[in-house]
């Protein structure tokens, strides 16, 4: 089972990676830029596996670059919890 199949597992996976990046000294700005790159990759290459991912994919597809940055930033905040 892929981490993309379950929303909760996906959040935990991202949270673990965020913790690792912060522990390695990655800045908040770099993390947010990486989140945008990941969002772009997922939107282009990965079929959403659950309802939450479908909503994010749909929002990403109509968002401007600034709005995509905001979505990515919110996702980073979400997985910090």
C-alpha positions as CSV (number, residue, x, y, z in Angstrom):
1,X,0.0,0.0,0.0
2,X,1.4,3.4,-1.0
3,X,1.4,6.4,1.4
4,X,-0.8,8.1,-1.3
5,X,-3.6,5.6,-0.8
6,X,-4.5,6.9,2.7
7,X,-4.8,10.6,3.6
8,X,-3.7,10.1,7.2
9,X,-0.6,8.1,6.1
10,X,0.2,10.8,3.6
11,X,0.1,13.5,6.2
12,X,2.3,11.4,8.6
13,X,4.8,10.8,5.7
14,X,4.9,14.5,4.9
15,X,5.3,15.4,8.6
16,X,8.2,13.0,9.0
17,X,9.9,14.4,5.9
18,X,9.3,18.0,7.2
19,X,10.8,17.1,10.6
20,X,13.8,15.6,8.8
21,X,14.3,18.7,6.6
22,X,14.1,21.1,9.5
23,X,16.5,19.0,11.6
24,X,19.0,19.2,8.6
25,X,18.7,23.0,8.7
26,X,16.5,23.6,5.7
27,X,14.9,27.0,5.9
28,X,11.1,27.6,5.9
29,X,11.4,29.3,2.5
30,X,13.2,26.3,1.0
31,X,10.7,23.9,2.5
32,X,7.8,25.9,1.0
33,X,9.5,26.1,-2.4
34,X,10.1,22.3,-2.3
35,X,6.4,21.8,-1.4
36,X,5.4,23.7,-4.5
37,X,7.7,21.5,-6.6
38,X,6.2,18.4,-5.1
39,X,2.7,19.8,-5.7
40,X,3.6,20.4,-9.4
41,X,5.0,16.9,-9.7
42,X,2.0,15.2,-8.1
43,X,-0.5,17.3,-10.2
44,X,1.2,16.2,-13.4
45,X,2.2,12.6,-12.7
46,X,0.1,11.1,-9.9
47,X,-3.6,10.2,-10.1
48,X,-5.3,11.2,-6.8
49,X,-6.0,8.1,-4.6
50,X,-8.6,9.5,-2.3
51,X,-11.1,12.4,-2.0
52,X,-8.8,14.7,-0.2
53,X,-6.1,14.3,-2.9
54,X,-8.7,14.9,-5.6
55,X,-9.8,18.2,-4.0
56,X,-6.2,19.3,-3.7
57,X,-5.5,18.3,-7.3
58,X,-8.6,20.1,-8.6
59,X,-7.6,23.3,-6.6
60,X,-4.0,23.1,-7.8
61,X,-5.1,22.8,-11.5
62,X,-7.0,26.1,-11.4
63,X,-4.7,28.0,-9.0
64,X,-2.3,30.7,-10.1
65,X,1.4,30.3,-9.2
66,X,0.8,32.6,-6.1
67,X,-2.2,30.5,-5.1
68,X,-0.2,27.3,-5.6
69,X,2.4,28.7,-3.2
70,X,-0.3,29.4,-0.7
71,X,-1.7,25.9,-1.0
72,X,1.8,24.4,-0.5
73,X,2.4,26.7,2.5
74,X,-0.9,25.6,4.0
75,X,0.0,21.9,3.5
76,X,3.3,22.5,5.3
77,X,1.4,24.0,8.2
78,X,-1.1,21.2,8.2
79,X,1.6,18.5,8.5
80,X,3.4,20.4,11.2
81,X,0.6,19.7,13.6
